[in-house]
């Protein structure tokens, strides 16, 4: 009886989520550390090979609530003019399980102001599974309703693109990870129009931006924002503020419209290794039914120390260009020495 009730609650819960939010793509609280998941143009932005893994358990205490695992890797090539990457996402919600595999290419354009524009493209395969036989529909254990006694598995191709502009302190980008609206019911009739449909992979648009304020040599503030849009659902906004101490320890707060308040911490364990944790406190209509969401992040960059040294050398070289040479300093001194004083 309890299993049957849990199954009915799960089905009702998932129907409510789909109707109210029309959101199919996974949700991330630490989106600022997981750029490839929302924008393929993020490949190569960090200037060094980077590997990131994230695990998210959403709405603890609700059967069938989303569980997401993400693994991504990218690296710059051709003197950082290009980048290659890959992204694996497994998203389980209720009786459905979605696996997304993507390969990524990005091209970086350098501007005179030291800003760069990255244009990214990704292509891959999406696998969608729905196990209806796992739903308890009878009071008798093991007895399954014939209407639910089956499961479906579908494979779909998809592609996405994005753009990302960044400097040493500022970034802004927009990405569409999935362009094709595949039919999840099994018989595929893909479309590229801008209308949302039930039982389809609807197109999501992600816009990110942020800035770094250096308060002093030890402290920095890093506000950022994520906009998530999909046809047929309200625009969702994540607003975040992180404070960093010596680029080693970070802590921040976020607010996600009509959904959650988020607290997060990050630790730069060493140059190559970073760890992050986020806790979401639900403030939506589901707040009384769960104990919040948990999200873990681990990033490994094997050549981060070398990349920092290279960046420091570039910064010193740029600053030296702005300083006058010894010969120029001598000429200025001689000119000032023989310049007539201004009459009073």
Secondary structure, 3 states (H helix, E strand, C coil): CHHHHHHHHHHHHHHHHHHHHCCCCCCCCCHHHCHHHCCHHHCCCCCCCEEEEEEEECCCCCCCCCEEEEEEEEEEECCCCEEEEEEEEEEEECCEEEEEEEEEEEEEEECCCCCEEEEEEEEEEEEEEEEHHHCCCCCCCCCCCHHHCCEEEEEEEEEEEEEEEECCCEEEEEEECCCCECECCCCCCCECCCCCCCCECCCEEEEEEEEEEECCCCEEEEEEEEEEEECCCCCEEEEEEEEEECCCEEEEEEEECCCEEEEEEEEEEECCEEEEEEEEEECCCCHHHCCCEEEEEEEECCCHHHHHHHHHHHHHHHHHHHCCCHHHHHHHHHHHHCCCCCCC
